[in-house]
Amino acid sequence: MVVLRNVAVACPVEGSVIVRDLCLQSRDNAPEHFAKQLRHHLVLPALVNAHDHLHQNGVPPLPQRAPFRNSYEWAAAFRGHFAHAGVQAALSTPLAVRLWHGGLKNALSGATTVMHHDRAHEMFDAMNFPVRVSQPCTWAHSLHLHYGPDVAASFRDSPATVPWFIHLAEGVDGLAAGELQELRQLGCLSGNTVLVHGVGLNDADVADIVRAGAGVVWCPSSNLSMLGQTIAPHRLRALFAAGCLALGTDSRLTGARDLLAELEVAAAHSDFSPRELLQLVTGHAQRLLRAARCDDYLIVCDRGGDPFGELHELRRAQLRAVVRRGEPFITDPDFADWFAALKISCSAVWLDGHPKLCRTDALSPQGAATWIPEPGLTLQ
Ligand SMILES: [Zn+2]
């Protein structure tokens, strides 16, 4: 049993902040008892990234000639980008390494649960894969890009208890504006439908989504870079009020560096309070993904302000610790005794110029022996 003493435990869903001892259950190599004094620290639930393509995070983005009218135009433009040497190099990297990189990108920023909008990989079940990939989930890519499972068939085959994801209304033109209607005509709008992007939705569409009990994943950075605009604040508010809205990064092909950066963009393009923003990446996302609750946390310094605003403008290197399954994942160096107490091998790394300890088995499929090229992360 590990006990973090005197931490302020914040719950964005309930709005509560209680200073108490937090007990963490880890794997069976834990000692009888390890306690760490963490006065003036805040513990938040780890974040949930409701939309990413883990294997695309190392692919160089399209040189910006935005805005496009819709994602299909963007995809057509990207075809010419495949000849770029950097793109070719990224795509020739083994899939396992690319997926691992995407997982690591998320975990370093405190997003320990992720929806991967593509085929599942057996590696996701490995205990040391850097994030929990939300499963079970089902998906189609989009209505008009011919990639992945057939839209109607994949929805029909998805149990009603399993979330079904699709990119929808990712555009600002008539095609995007008509996509919800198209989806409904296919019989694919239901309580387990989760629509990614939704920039082209109108007020009536939003009301229909709420009525159906479906969900929307908002990816403002990606929308702004590809389309020059994102969902209007009053529509976001309506979706939030119904508990239907979560936040996602998308991959770095179009999206933000990580979920912490995405939260900043979300704050600038909505009227959400710091607590509401945190709800998007914790309780609300967990509900849309139907993800189980887990012993995953972020530890940050308590600066004495709004506890739900402590992540505001925080960069990943400023997180004191990311905790997965009750165990330290990446921390500041003064948490070395925690790794030692649990007999978890850790490596000294630099993260954006800050010294850190990261569990060695998370650094790549083979531990630190091979290296995942995440910008800003180097071995000391
Ligand atoms: Zn996407």
Boltz pocket constraint, residues with backbone or C-beta under 6 A from the ligand:
constraints:
  - pocket:
      binder: B
      contacts: [[A, 51], [A, 52], [A, 53], [A, 117], [A, 167], [A, 196], [A, 250], [A, 251]]
      max_distance: 6.0
